[in-house]
Amino acid sequence: MSTQSLTLAPAPRSEAAEQVRAEVRDFLAAELAAGTFTTHVDTWLSGVDPAFSRKLGERGWLGMTWPREYGGAQRTAMERYAVTEELLAAGAPVAAHWIADRQSGPNLLRYGTEAQRREILPRIAAGECFFVIGMSEPDSGSDLASIRTRDVRDADGNWVVTGAKVWTSNAHLSHYAITLVRTAPADPAHRHAGMSQLLVDLSLPGITVNPIRILDGGHHFNEVVFDDVVVPGDMLLGEEGAGWHQVTAELAFERSGPERFLSTYPLLAAFARRVADTGDPAGVAALGRLSARLLALRQLSLRIAAALDRGELPDIPAALVKDVGTTFEADLIDEVRRVVDVPASLDSPDPLGRALAEAQLHAPGYTLRGGTNEILRGIVARGLGLR
Ligand SMILES: Cc1cc2nc3c(=O)[nH]c(=O)nc-3n(C[C@H](O)[C@H](O)[C@H](O)COP(=O)(O)OP(=O)(O)OC[C@H]3O[C@@H](n4cnc5c(N)ncnc54)[C@H](O)[C@@H]3O)c2cc1C
């Protein structure tokens, strides 16, 4: 076995995390009672509400672990975990800030220049600046090393970007895209060389954002086309040529959070309420099976949050959480359908029927986004020295 095993120390109980959890629950109960949002499935993709994001920012619940000098609250990963878990469980509208808070901000903290950090991080923490991930291309998803979007320096030191990114979640609402580009010609002998990350302001001339609709008709995805877009030279993120290394570190960050098994939690909650009402033995048994899996997943995910607090980068267990977690999300739908006779419809007056329809229509994405399950299993196998 490799040095990185799947064994992680248990997460210590955190009083501070439980305290902030209670605060978030009170806040969400008040917001629900005031009707500022209604519960939906998969809201970290589709629940866009910039005003709600700003409210979280005002309470110090965005950029929670970042240093105060950049607008953060210097709290622990465990405290952040409690906040994100409660927001997801309530099906709250968190999509506007989700990527910036989870991944782009930490990426900037790690690789950004001082000027980039000071300019952008406080705005993310305030819930005023949103980001999109610009990695995938029409012919490059799992095989990210084959990207073709090009970036060349002009005589003034600017970057000139040409190409297209696809499946860019919420690009139409975002301010920046951290864009993976080729800054040197592809070299078949060194496939991971010659790529860089660029901070692209999406309001620049030459950028076109075209909607791609999903099964429920919703507009979350886009194709982003770059036509000789001139990006100032100081918007390189990190090192020129280190794009592959930076991207893989960024992906490890995004794979272990509770969003990888709680996207469909509102469906589980509605199912539990139905089973409590009916007492149906098949429903009780299904709920038991699902709850056991959920609790085990949560323990692993929490242990990763605690490991992050210790400064470790547990990317192999993180890949495992995403694989097993998204499989759980899909299995939940099948269990509910098998046990309860409820018509799934987005217009259903029955919360269970509506949650079921939402979960089903979003289901194709769970095991794809952030790296497909086949790719994740390959990462786990390699980490364990099995390939
Ligand atoms: C909801 C959602 C949101 C997304 N948001 C973004 C975003 O904001 N930004 C962004 O850049 N991208 C985004 N993506 C894109 C996502 O990262 C890609 O869809 C994913 O990486 C897979 O790439 P692909 O779609 O090109 O599929 P492909 O890579 O073509 O894969 C097709 C199938 O082949 C399998 N496969 C491919 N290679 C291998 C291999 N080596 N071994 C075994 N099996 C393999 C895959 O597992 C998959 O089943 C999003 C996707 C979804 C569904």
The ligand as a Gaussian input file, in Angstrom:
#p B3LYP/6-31G(d) Opt

LIG

0 1
 C      -23.558000      19.270000     -13.222000
 C      -22.204000      19.472000     -13.861000
 C      -21.506000      20.635000     -13.616000
 C      -20.261000      20.857000     -14.208000
 N      -19.638000      22.048000     -13.993000
 C      -18.451000      22.287000     -14.593000
 C      -17.815000      23.551000     -14.430000
 O      -18.348000      24.456000     -13.777000
 N      -16.641000      23.751000     -15.030000
 C      -16.027000      22.789000     -15.784000
 O      -14.916000      23.033000     -16.263000
 N      -16.615000      21.582000     -15.985000
 C      -17.809000      21.318000     -15.414000
 N      -18.441000      20.113000     -15.617000
 C      -17.827000      19.136000     -16.521000
 C      -17.298000      17.876000     -15.853000
 O      -16.121000      18.133000     -15.148000
 C      -17.109000      16.832000     -16.961000
 O      -18.395000      16.488000     -17.435000
 C      -16.402000      15.603000     -16.480000
 O      -15.055000      15.868000     -16.179000
 C      -16.440000      14.474000     -17.543000
 O      -15.985000      14.916000     -18.767000
 P      -16.849000      14.672000     -20.092000
 O      -18.235000      15.157000     -19.845000
 O      -16.080000      15.241000     -21.240000
 O      -16.926000      13.086000     -20.235000
 P      -15.822000      12.113000     -20.834000
 O      -14.497000      12.453000     -20.284000
 O      -15.965000      12.091000     -22.317000
 O      -16.267000      10.721000     -20.234000
 C      -17.345000       9.950000     -20.798000
 C      -17.412000       8.631000     -20.035000
 O      -16.177000       7.900000     -20.230000
 C      -15.603000       7.565000     -18.969000
 N      -14.145000       7.685000     -19.058000
 C      -13.432000       8.703000     -19.618000
 N      -12.105000       8.485000     -19.468000
 C      -11.978000       7.330000     -18.768000
 C      -10.849000       6.572000     -18.299000
 N       -9.591000       7.014000     -18.496000
 N      -11.090000       5.440000     -17.616000
 C      -12.359000       4.992000     -17.398000
 N      -13.469000       5.654000     -17.832000
 C      -13.277000       6.805000     -18.512000
 C      -16.144000       8.589000     -17.995000
 O      -16.123000       8.103000     -16.667000
 C      -17.552000       8.817000     -18.510000
 O      -18.404000       7.819000     -18.016000
 C      -19.688000      19.865000     -15.057000
 C      -20.393000      18.687000     -15.298000
 C      -21.643000      18.483000     -14.736000
 C      -22.382000      17.223000     -15.057000

